[in-house]
Amino acid sequence: MPGGSPGQVALGIVLGYRRGSNTQYVNQVYIKVLNHPNVHSLVGCRVRVVDGYGNAYLGRVVRVHGSGRSGVVIATFNRNVPGQAIGREVLFYRTA
């Protein structure tokens, strides 16, 4: 397991907010999964993003973006992730 933390499944990078042509969904973000071959198995996992100030944001993977070949998933957060967290590292955890 990456980082050796119990329950940790994968690492990722925040790509940005989910957007339409007129609307930006700030509680949903795209996350690029770096070291997990099957992103479909990550749906339902918890995700944790830490910004530059040490604030942690917890969310959940709700679906795969596209067919899954790109390795991108969509995660939702109750507390919106700030724009400064784009490009930050994400940790994926299994739920108990």
N, C-alpha and C positions, 0 to 999 in steps of 0.2 A: 504494500500500500504506500502511496506517496506520503511523505512526511511522517509516516509511522504512527499517525493518530488513529485510535480505534474507531471503526465505523466510517472512516474517510474512504471515499470511492475514487474520486478523480479530481483533477485540477482544471481550471478554465480561466478565461479572460472575458471581462465585460466588454461587449462590442458597442452597445448603445441602446437607446430606447426603441421600443416597437413603434413604428410610425405608419400613418397613412398619408395621403396627399394633403390633407388639411388638419389632421389630428395627430398629436403625439401622446402615446399612452405611457405616462411617466411611472406607473406602477408595474410595467412589464418591460423586461430587458432581454436582449439577445446575448447569449453566452456561448463563446467558442470553447468546446471541450478539447483539451490538449492531449490527454493520455488515456483515453478510454475508447476501445474499438467499436462498441455497440451503444450508441447514444439512446436508442429506444429503451434500453433497460434503466436509464436514468430518470425516466418520467416518474414523478412521485417523490424523488429524493429532495432533501433539504439542501439549500445553498446558503453560504455565508460569505458576505462581502465586507471587507474592512476598508474604510476610507483613510485618507491621509491623516486625519485627526484621531484615529483609533476607534471611531464609532463603528459598531458592527450592525449589519443589516441582514436579517434572516428572511428567506423566501423559500419557494418551492417550485420545482420544475413542473410545468403543466403540459408541455407538448414539445415535440420536435419541430424545428423549422424546416419545412420542405420535406424531402425524402429521407434526410438523415445523412446523406453522403458528404455534406459539407461539415458535419460535426457540430452544428449549431442547435441549441435548445432555447426555448422561451421560458423564463421564470417570472413569477409574480411576487411582489413584496407588499406587505401591509403598510410599512413605512417606506415611502418612495426613496429609491436610491438617488443620491445627488449626482449631478453631472460630473463632479470631480472624481467620482468612482469609475468613470469610463476608462478602460485600460487597466484597471486593477485586477488582482488575482482573486479567483473564486474557489472556494472549497466545496465539494459535493459530499454529503453525508447520507447514509441510509437511515430511514426512520425505523424506530423500534417496533 
